[in-house]
């Protein structure tokens, strides 16, 4: 895995093989799910929140590379980006929607 600049303050993560992309993004999506479950079962703690926020950012930075793996990645992207979308702020949600080529005017009207 490596990163390279794709804009001011942004990093696009690239993976050496499609299998590595799947493994990393699955790990990050699973981390989001596990930490959200832990938070719902216990008191609010900062560590799980920071960990799922980091995972969300990694997924967002991976979306552009995942697009290059079409058509095999279509279903996979739906899973990992929906996990990231669930815990993202508005700016990252808009970035995910644009990367997935979703009509963002629908998102803005909600």
Buried (B, 14 or more C-beta within 10 A) or exposed (E): EEEEEBEEEEBBBBBEEBEEBBEBBBEBBEBBBBBBEBBEEEEEEEEBBEBBBEBBBBBBBBBBBBBEBEEEBEEBBEEBBBBBBBBBEEEBBBBBBEBBEBEEEEBEEE
